[in-house]
Amino acid sequence: MPDFYGTPVASRMMLGTAQYPSPATLEAAFRRSGAGIATVSVRREAAAGEGAPFWALVRDLGVRVMPNTAGCHTAREAVTTARMARELFGTDWIKLEVIGHADTLQPDPWGLVEAATILCAEGFRVFPYTTEDLVLAARLLDAGCEVLMPWGAPIGTGMGLANPYGLRALRAQFPDVPMVIDAGLGRPSHAAEAMEMGFDAILLNTAVARADDPPAMAEAFASAVKAGRLGYEAGAMEPRDMAAPSTPLIGRAFLS
Amino acid sequence: MRITVNGTPEEVTATTLAEALTALGRDGDTVATALNEEFVPAAARAATPIAPGDRIEIVAPRQGG
């Protein structure tokens, strides 16, 4: 089982809580996914007490909560949001997002490192949503991050692993750093691919919440994560260009 | 005095952040606060003065990805 900041987690799947068609569907999706970590956010409310039912539902799930700084575009915004989230949710875990590009929601590398440096110094357990960039990864680790969350593809696209080369390089460069593929996964096969590459877990939301049957899709992803991880641990064969007979030639009947 | 709460202008007579939350009917909620973009812990609200033009953010748990 993976270990994040000294905390072993029972599932390699993290699930977001946004965009579900109903609270009951959200709850059912979590139950069938087996996810041990739920991402949440802090937001203004239109009316007093509006968020209470949601918070009660999440607490009843019995999962670890990881607030995010989604929507923040500067380090300062992200740091203030993280501080509010720590008080509100009673956890020092934070999924750090500092968005640098409006269309792709690509992280701002400089803002990300700046915010991570401040938050790690304040005792936060930072899970930075980052690109697969090796240099940025090194800077985040220098800042005190002990986990990285590289994107598979831009948030909400469902494209899967857009840059497998970059992700493989990242995985190989920092073999001992727990890494979670966050964002962009659309199909269970994407999750299996990420796990086969040796990533420790995945975090997804839209692919489940927007499926025709979110609880079934949650279970499908959970199965894919297990299959992919087992495949990684089992050690896959290397592909080759030329055919190689799988049945022994020795002893073949001479029929012509 | 006039302040801004979650982006909306509000008229309050409160002198501290804690009093402002009470005046806004938010003191019983599970919320976190920021004053002029700086986090203010719950324990510090009563000792945090507010001034005309201040910007208060009040946030609560919500769905997220």
HADDOCK unambig.tbl for C-alpha pairs under 7 A between the chains (distance, minus, plus):
assign (segid A and resid 16 and name CA) (segid B and resid 64 and name CA) 5.82 0.50 0.50
assign (segid A and resid 16 and name CA) (segid B and resid 65 and name CA) 4.08 0.50 0.50
assign (segid A and resid 17 and name CA) (segid B and resid 63 and name CA) 5.02 0.50 0.50
assign (segid A and resid 17 and name CA) (segid B and resid 64 and name CA) 5.24 0.50 0.50
assign (segid A and resid 17 and name CA) (segid B and resid 65 and name CA) 5.93 0.50 0.50
assign (segid A and resid 18 and name CA) (segid B and resid 63 and name CA) 4.63 0.50 0.50
assign (segid A and resid 18 and name CA) (segid B and resid 64 and name CA) 4.80 0.50 0.50
assign (segid A and resid 18 and name CA) (segid B and resid 65 and name CA) 5.76 0.50 0.50
assign (segid A and resid 39 and name CA) (segid B and resid 64 and name CA) 5.71 0.50 0.50
assign (segid A and resid 39 and name CA) (segid B and resid 65 and name CA) 5.47 0.50 0.50
assign (segid A and resid 40 and name CA) (segid B and resid 62 and name CA) 6.10 0.50 0.50
assign (segid A and resid 40 and name CA) (segid B and resid 63 and name CA) 5.07 0.50 0.50
assign (segid A and resid 40 and name CA) (segid B and resid 64 and name CA) 4.03 0.50 0.50
assign (segid A and resid 40 and name CA) (segid B and resid 65 and name CA) 6.28 0.50 0.50
assign (segid A and resid 41 and name CA) (segid B and resid 61 and name CA) 6.04 0.50 0.50
assign (segid A and resid 41 and name CA) (segid B and resid 62 and name CA) 5.15 0.50 0.50
assign (segid A and resid 41 and name CA) (segid B and resid 63 and name CA) 5.73 0.50 0.50
assign (segid A and resid 41 and name CA) (segid B and resid 64 and name CA) 4.67 0.50 0.50
assign (segid A and resid 42 and name CA) (segid B and resid 59 and name CA) 5.71 0.50 0.50
assign (segid A and resid 42 and name CA) (segid B and resid 60 and name CA) 5.36 0.50 0.50
assign (segid A and resid 42 and name CA) (segid B and resid 61 and name CA) 4.89 0.50 0.50
assign (segid A and resid 42 and name CA) (segid B and resid 62 and name CA) 5.43 0.50 0.50
assign (segid A and resid 43 and name CA) (segid B and resid 59 and name CA) 4.94 0.50 0.50
assign (segid A and resid 43 and name CA) (segid B and resid 60 and name CA) 5.67 0.50 0.50
assign (segid A and resid 43 and name CA) (segid B and resid 61 and name CA) 6.63 0.50 0.50
assign (segid A and resid 43 and name CA) (segid B and resid 62 and name CA) 6.02 0.50 0.50
assign (segid A and resid 44 and name CA) (segid B and resid 6 and name CA) 6.62 0.50 0.50
assign (segid A and resid 44 and name CA) (segid B and resid 58 and name CA) 6.06 0.50 0.50
assign (segid A and resid 44 and name CA) (segid B and resid 59 and name CA) 4.54 0.50 0.50
assign (segid A and resid 44 and name CA) (segid B and resid 60 and name CA) 6.37 0.50 0.50
assign (segid A and resid 45 and name CA) (segid B and resid 59 and name CA) 6.66 0.50 0.50
assign (segid A and resid 45 and name CA) (segid B and resid 60 and name CA) 6.78 0.50 0.50
assign (segid A and resid 48 and name CA) (segid B and resid 26 and name CA) 6.21 0.50 0.50
assign (segid A and resid 49 and name CA) (segid B and resid 29 and name CA) 5.86 0.50 0.50
assign (segid A and resid 51 and name CA) (segid B and resid 60 and name CA) 6.16 0.50 0.50
assign (segid A and resid 51 and name CA) (segid B and resid 61 and name CA) 5.79 0.50 0.50
assign (segid A and resid 51 and name CA) (segid B and resid 62 and name CA) 5.99 0.50 0.50
assign (segid A and resid 54 and name CA) (segid B and resid 62 and name CA) 6.73 0.50 0.50
assign (segid A and resid 55 and name CA) (segid B and resid 61 and name CA) 6.07 0.50 0.50
assign (segid A and resid 80 and name CA) (segid B and resid 37 and name CA) 6.87 0.50 0.50
assign (segid A and resid 80 and name CA) (segid B and resid 38 and name CA) 6.01 0.50 0.50
assign (segid A and resid 80 and name CA) (segid B and resid 39 and name CA) 5.46 0.50 0.50
assign (segid A and resid 83 and name CA) (segid B and resid 39 and name CA) 6.43 0.50 0.50
assign (segid A and resid 84 and name CA) (segid B and resid 32 and name CA) 5.30 0.50 0.50
assign (segid A and resid 84 and name CA) (segid B and resid 33 and name CA) 6.63 0.50 0.50
assign (segid A and resid 84 and name CA) (segid B and resid 39 and name CA) 6.29 0.50 0.50
assign (segid A and resid 87 and name CA) (segid B and resid 32 and name CA) 6.79 0.50 0.50
assign (segid A and resid 88 and name CA) (segid B and resid 31 and name CA) 6.39 0.50 0.50
assign (segid A and resid 88 and name CA) (segid B and resid 32 and name CA) 5.87 0.50 0.50
assign (segid A and resid 205 and name CA) (segid B and resid 65 and name CA) 5.65 0.50 0.50
